[in-house]
Amino acid sequence: MARSEELKIETPLRVAELADAQALVGEAGWNQIEADWRIFLDLGRVYVVRDGNGRVIATAATLPHDGRFAWISMVLVSGQFRRLGLARRLMRRCIDDLSAAGLVPVLDATPAGREVYRALGFQDSWSYQRLTRPARAASAEIADGNINVRPIDDTVWAALCAYDAAAFGASRERLLARLRGRLPAADLCALRGDTIAGFMLGRDGRIASHIGPLIAGDDMVAQALLARALARLPGPVFLDLADAKRATGRWLAAAGFTPARPLTRMLLGRSARFDDPRRTYAVVGPEFG
Ligand SMILES: CC(C)(COP(=O)(O)OP(=O)(O)OC[C@H]1O[C@@H](n2cnc3c(N)ncnc32)[C@H](O)[C@@H]1OP(=O)(O)O)[C@@H](O)C(=O)NCCC(=O)NCCS
C-alpha cells in the first residue's frame, strides 16, 4: 500500500471515476447515486485521493450556498486506507478552501464524526434524526380543507424558491432544480389561497427514496404534504426530521417511521444557524444542507 504522505489530494473527480466514487458509497452503506455526485461536480467541488493504480480511494465534497456558507460532505475513505489520516487531511483542505473563499463551513455529523469535527473547531448548532420507513407501511391521513396541496409546476417555482431562500438563509435554487423531477411523488407545494405555505422535494436513492427538504409554515402544512407524498411512495423512505418538530415526529411514527440515527448540524467557529427553525422540518440531507 502507498504510504499516506504519497497519497495526494486532487480535484476534480472525473466523470469516468463516478463508478469508483459509487463503490465508496456502497462500502459505507450510504444512499447516494451518481446523480448526487453530479450535483457536487456541477455546483460544488469534489476532492479525491487516488491509489497507485489511479483508483479513487477517498473523497470529500463541498457545496457553496449563495456566498455565505458551504457544506462539506461525502467524506469517504475505502476500508484498507482508513486510519492513515486521509479524512482529516481532506477535511482540512475543504476548510482551507472554503475559508479562503469567505464561506462558513457547515456539516451534518454522525455521533462518531462529531468528535472528529469538534477537534477541528466545529460547534454544535441543532440536531435532527434520520427516520426510515420500510416499504408499504401504512400512511397516516390528514384532512384540512384550507390547505391546497398540489404538484410543483413552473407557475409556483419562483415563489417557492424565494420562500425556501428565506427559510434556508440562502438561495439554493440550482440545487432545488436538480432535485425537481427525481422523485415526482414528492414534488409538492402547499398553498393557502395564493400564498405558498410550504413545499417538499425528494430524490431517488441507492437504498430508499429520500424526502427532503420539507419546509412548511406549521405542522398541519407539513403533515398535509407528507400524507400526500407517502400515499404515493410504495418503497422504503428516508427523511431527516428536525428534533424540535415533535408533533410531526409523532405523526411520522404513526405512519411507520422509526429513528435510524441522530445527526448534529455543526458550523465552523460558531453555533448560530443561518436557517429559520420554525419552517425547517426536514433538511435536504446531511450531504446537501
Ligand atoms: C469516517 C472515515 C471517513 C474516517 O476516515 P479515515 O481516513 O480513516 O480517518 P482519519 O485517519 O483521518 O482519522 C482521523 C481521526 O478520526 C477518528 N477516527 C477515524 N476513524 C475512527 C473510528 N473507526 N473509530 C474512532 N475514531 C475514528 C480518530 O480520532 C482519527 O484520528 P487518529 O487516527 O489519530 O486516532 C472512514 O472511516 C469512512 O469512510 N467511514 C464511512 C463513512 C463515514 O462515516 N464518513 C463520515 C460521516 S460523518
The ligand as a MOL file (V3000), in Angstrom:
LIG
                    3D

  0  0  0     0  0            999 V3000
M  V30 BEGIN CTAB
M  V30 COUNTS 48 50 0 0 0
M  V30 BEGIN ATOM
M  V30 1 C -15.0460 8.0880 8.9910 0
M  V30 2 C -13.9720 7.9080 7.9270 0
M  V30 3 C -14.2130 8.9410 6.8350 0
M  V30 4 C -12.6110 8.1540 8.5880 0
M  V30 5 O -11.6030 8.1290 7.5860 0
M  V30 6 P -10.0660 7.9420 7.9780 0
M  V30 7 O -9.2620 8.4030 6.8390 0
M  V30 8 O -9.8680 6.5630 8.4580 0
M  V30 9 O -9.9250 8.9470 9.1950 0
M  V30 10 P -8.5510 9.5650 9.7130 0
M  V30 11 O -7.4550 8.5320 9.5790 0
M  V30 12 O -8.3090 10.8790 9.0880 0
M  V30 13 O -8.9000 9.7310 11.2210 0
M  V30 14 C -8.9920 10.9920 11.8270 0
M  V30 15 C -9.4510 10.7710 13.2540 0
M  V30 16 O -10.7960 10.3800 13.2390 0
M  V30 17 C -11.0420 9.4630 14.3080 0
M  V30 18 N -11.4930 8.1900 13.7420 0
M  V30 19 C -11.4160 7.8050 12.4520 0
M  V30 20 N -11.9500 6.5730 12.2990 0
M  V30 21 C -12.3740 6.1880 13.5230 0
M  V30 22 C -13.0060 5.0240 14.0410 0
M  V30 23 N -13.3340 3.9920 13.2580 0
M  V30 24 N -13.2890 4.9810 15.3630 0
M  V30 25 C -12.9570 6.0030 16.1670 0
M  V30 26 N -12.3500 7.1350 15.7470 0
M  V30 27 C -12.0780 7.2250 14.4460 0
M  V30 28 C -9.7450 9.3530 15.0590 0
M  V30 29 O -9.7280 10.3490 16.0600 0
M  V30 30 C -8.7430 9.6580 13.9940 0
M  V30 31 O -7.5310 10.1330 14.4960 0
M  V30 32 P -6.3760 9.0750 14.9380 0
M  V30 33 O -6.2540 8.0440 13.8560 0
M  V30 34 O -5.1870 9.9540 15.0590 0
M  V30 35 O -6.8610 8.4980 16.2180 0
M  V30 36 C -13.9730 6.4800 7.3400 0
M  V30 37 O -13.9390 5.5450 8.3890 0
M  V30 38 C -15.1930 6.2020 6.4760 0
M  V30 39 O -15.1700 6.3920 5.2650 0
M  V30 40 N -16.3120 5.7790 7.1250 0
M  V30 41 C -17.5730 5.5830 6.4340 0
M  V30 42 C -18.1680 6.9240 6.0130 0
M  V30 43 C -18.3550 7.9140 7.1680 0
M  V30 44 O -18.8370 7.5660 8.2490 0
M  V30 45 N -17.9930 9.2200 6.9180 0
M  V30 46 C -18.1100 10.2900 7.9040 0
M  V30 47 C -19.5310 10.7810 8.0430 0
M  V30 48 S -19.7760 11.9840 9.3580 0
M  V30 END ATOM
M  V30 BEGIN BOND
M  V30 1 1 1 2
M  V30 2 1 2 3
M  V30 3 1 2 4
M  V30 4 1 2 36
M  V30 5 1 4 5
M  V30 6 1 5 6
M  V30 7 2 6 7
M  V30 8 1 6 8
M  V30 9 1 6 9
M  V30 10 1 9 10
M  V30 11 2 10 11
M  V30 12 1 10 12
M  V30 13 1 10 13
M  V30 14 1 13 14
M  V30 15 1 14 15
M  V30 16 1 15 16
M  V30 17 1 15 30
M  V30 18 1 16 17
M  V30 19 1 17 18
M  V30 20 1 17 28
M  V30 21 1 18 19
M  V30 22 1 18 27
M  V30 23 2 19 20
M  V30 24 1 20 21
M  V30 25 1 21 22
M  V30 26 2 21 27
M  V30 27 1 22 23
M  V30 28 2 22 24
M  V30 29 1 24 25
M  V30 30 2 25 26
M  V30 31 1 26 27
M  V30 32 1 28 29
M  V30 33 1 28 30
M  V30 34 1 30 31
M  V30 35 1 31 32
M  V30 36 2 32 33
M  V30 37 1 32 34
M  V30 38 1 32 35
M  V30 39 1 36 37
M  V30 40 1 36 38
M  V30 41 2 38 39
M  V30 42 1 38 40
M  V30 43 1 40 41
M  V30 44 1 41 42
M  V30 45 1 42 43
M  V30 46 2 43 44
M  V30 47 1 43 45
M  V30 48 1 45 46
M  V30 49 1 46 47
M  V30 50 1 47 48
M  V30 END BOND
M  V30 END CTAB
M  END
